[in-house]
Amino acid sequence: MSKLDRKFRANEKVLWRGKPARKAFFLPSLGGIPFGVIFLSIFFMWVAGAPFMSDLPIELALMLAGWGFGVIVVPPIWQLKNFQNTEYVITNQRLIIQTWALRPKLWWAYFSEIKEIGVKMGLVDKLLGTGTVYPITPSYPFAPGMRFRYTKGSPFRVHKLPNPATGEYEEFSEMQIWRKTSFRPCLQALNEPYEVQKLLQKATENAQNPKSQTAPSRVNFDQSPTNVQVPHVNPSQKRYGKKQKIALVLGASLLLLGILVFTYGYFTHYTPYFSYNNGYTYIDYVALFGIAFGGTGALILFFVFYRRFDKWAREHGAIVGSS
């Protein structure tokens, strides 16, 4: 049983539910790896003392190292967490989309509010045979990632564009267009996008023509990885699993080791530092190891406690709802 089941109404029946295809959902997050490798390569060449890197300021070198690490590590972790919390449900009354942005977020739209159902296939979708289904509603009338020629320096410039949801021309600022195309709710990376589109179209037609209403049949893609149930979190589980305990001990040990390294440098009157003077870079390797151990330990502890907090929030129903 999913946490999303608690949001259903008494007379609401599930016609279809699913999750994104893992590969198609996760692959775009790896696009920054080549840039991260370039940034880290420059940093390591600077550390190794390459002659053509001698004029590189220490601030810029450390900034490149941070950027390289960030674009390699952060997007995949973010997308993996997003995948675990993303779920799509079609009931006999509405479309429900649960996503994750720092915390679970719920969005839904009744079939009477949906004016059109679109399907978009990007490069990754074409390679893996998936697609994105997006509903056209008065709040989100444009397709995801719609190309638009923006004006430099004028994010609030108003344009008069046709609204597919109302059939009339309306005024939208460039900022509104960007938000409504970049952050709109949609069903990403579906293995059966056109089947889901047909189901939604039938449901919206029934909502707009109640006299000729025919109940949509329940759809079950048994052979599709899209039809994946969200695992239920059992509150009776142990406070920390075996892997979390190992990560907790490892993170605390590395953090303590980093503190001890800096303490050693302080009491030996040889304070760790990085410096750049007269065209030469001076590196104290005591500081280098202290930063590496302490930073790695702090990062491990952050993710352990974050996962624990997220688990507690799920068990207590901390989900943001919006219509």
N, C-alpha and C positions, 0 to 999 in steps of 0.2 A: 504494500500500500504506500502510495506516494504522499508527500506533504500536500501536493496539489489537490488531492482528493478531498481535503477538508474544505476547500473553497467551492465545492459544488453545491448547488441548491437541491432542495428536497426532490423536485420533479425533473431534475437534470440527468440525462443519460449520455454516456460517452459513446460517440460514433467511431472515433479514431483517436489514437494517441501515439506519439513517437518522439524520437530524439534525432539530432543531426547525425549524418554519417561521420564517423570519427576522422577518417583520413581527409575528407573534403573540408571539414570544419577546422582541423588542426594545421593543415599544410600551409595556409597563408601566413601563419604566425612565424614561419621559418624564413620568410623573405629577407629579414634583416641580418641573417647570419653572415653573408658575404661582407657586408659593411662592418660588422663587428670584428670579423677576422682581420680586415684591413687596419682598423683602429688599433687592435691589440698588437698587430705586427709592428706598427710604428712605435708603440710604447716599448715593446721588448727590444727592438733595435736600439732605441734610446737608452734603455737600461744596460744593454750590452756594450755601449760606448761606440756605436758605429760613427765613423768620421763625419759622414754627411748629416748626422743628427746632433752634432755637438752644439749647434746654435738654437736648438729647440728649447724654449723656456720650460721650466719644470711644471709650471701651472698648466700649460697646454698639454704636456705629456700625461699628467695625471687626469686631465679632463678627457683625453682620448681613451685612456684605460677605462674610465668610468662609463663612457659612451659604449665602448666595445663590449664590456661585460653586460651592460644594460640591454642592448639590442639583441644579444644572444640569449640571455637567460630570462628576462622579464616577459616578453611576448609569449613564448611557449607555456610558461607557468600560468600566465593570465588566461590563455585560451583553454588550457587543460581544466582550470577551475571553472571557466565559463561552460565548458562542455558538460561537466558533472552536474551543473545546476540548470541546464537548458532543457526544456520539455515543451512539447506542443500538444494541445488537446482540442479536438473538435467535438462539441456536444450537440444536442438537439436544439440548443438555444443560442450558442455563441462560440466564438473562436477565442481560445486562451493561449497566451504565449508567456512562458516563464523564462527569464534570462537572468544574467548575473552581471552586476557592475558594482563591485565592492561588497554588495550584499544582494540577496535574491530580490528580483523585481517582477511584479506580475502585471500583465496588460491583457485586457480583453475587449472584444467588440461584439455587440449583438449583430445577428445576420441582417437586421433591418438597417444597420448603419453601414454595412459593407456594400459599396456600389459596383465594384469590379474586382476581379481576381487576376493578378498578373504572375507570370513566371519569367525569371531572369536566370540566364546561365552564363557564368564567367568562364575564364580560361581554365581554372581548376575544375569547375563543374563539367566542362566539356571533356576534360581528360578522364574524369572519374565517373561520368554518367550521372551526375547529381544536378540539383537545381534549387533555386530560391523562390518560394511562393510568397507573394506580398499582397495584402488586402488594400484596396483603395477606399479610404474613409475620409470624411470631412476634415479630420484632424491631420491626416497624413495622405494628401492627395497625389503625391509624386512617387515615382519608382525609386528604389534604393540606388544610391550612387548615380543619379541622373546628371548627365553632363550639362553644365550651364556656364556661360561666359560671365565670370564675375568681374566687377570693376575694381581696379586697384585703389586701395585707400578709401573705399566707400562701401563698407559692409551693410550700411543701413539704407542704401539706395533702393527705392521702391520700383518694382516692375509689375506690369499688368499681364498676368498669365491665365490661360484657361484652367479651371479647376475641374478635373475629371469627375470628382464626387458630386458636384453641383451642376455641371454643365454650363457654368457662367464664368466670365472673366473676373478675376479678383486680384487685389493688390497684395504682393508679397515682397518683403525686403530681402536682400541678398542673404542676410543672416538667417532669416526664417527658412529660406529655400535650402540653405546648407544644413540646417538642423533637421528639417523634415526629410531630407534625402540621406543624410549620414547616420542618423540615430533613430530611424523609423523601425517599428516592430515588424518582423518578418520571420518566415520559417526557412532558416538557412540550411543548406547542405542536405536536402532530402533526396533519398534514393528513388522515390516515386513521386516527383513533383506534379506531374500531370494528373495522376490519380487523385492526389489531394486537391488539386485545382478543380477537378470535376465534382468532387464531393462538396466543396465549399460553394461552387456555383449552384448546385442543386439546392443546397440549404438556403442560400440567399434568394433564389427564385421563389422558394416556398414561403419565405418570410415576406416578400414583396407582393405575392399573390396568394393570400391565405385561402381563397375559395378553391383554388386548384392545387391545394397543398397535398403533396405526397411525401410520406416519411422517408428520409434518406436511409438507405440500407447501411448497416454497420460494416465498416471496412476493417479488415484484418490482414495486414501484409505479413503473413507468417514467415515468408522466405526473405523478407527484407530486414537488414540491420536497423532500419529506421524504427521498426516496432520493438523498442526496447523499454522495459519497465524500469523505473527508477528504484533502486534498492532502498528498502525501508530501514531507517536507523533504529536499532533496538536500544532503548534507554538503559537496559540492564547490562550493557556491555561495560567492560572495565574502563576505569577513568583514563588510563593510558595503555595503548597496545604495546607489544614488544618492540616494534620498530620505533614507535614514538619515544619509548624509554631510552633506547640506544641513541637516538638523535638528541634527546635531552641531555644525556650524560656527555656525549661528544661535544655538543655546543657549549655546555658549561665549562668543560675542560679546556677547550680552545680559547674561550673568552678569558678564563683565569690565567692560562699560559701567556696570552697577549699582555695582560695586566702585569704579570710577573716580569716579563721581558722589559717593559717600560720602567718598572720599579727598579730593576737591576741597573738600567742605564742611568736612572736618577741618582741612586745611592753611590754609584761609581763616578759621579760628577762628569758623566759623559752623556749628556742628554740627547736622546735620539732626534735626528732631524734630517731633512732634505735641504740642500742649499745649492744655489747657482751663483757663481761669482767669477768675474773676469773670463768668461767664455768656458769655464769648467763646471761640471756638475759633480757635486759631492754627495755621495749617498752613504748614509749610515745603515749598514745591513742589520744592525740591531733593531732600528726603527722599521725596516722593511719587513722583518719577520714578525715584529710585534703587531704591525698593522694587518699583516696577512692572517695571523692566528686569531687576533681579537675580532677582526671584521668577519672572518668566516664563522667564528663561534656565535657572534651576535646575529648573523643572518640565519643560521640554523635555528637558534632559539626563537627568532621572530616567526619563522614558518611553523615551528612546533606549537607555539602558543596561539598563532593565528588559526591553525587547523582546529585546535581545541576550542577556541572561542566560536568558530563557525559551527562546530558540532553542537555546542551548547545552544547557539541561536536557533538552529534547526529544530532541536528537541523542544524548544519553547515557542516555536512558531513565529520566529522573527522574520516575516515576509512582508515586503512593502506592496500594497495593492493599489492599483490605479485603473481607471476605466477610460 
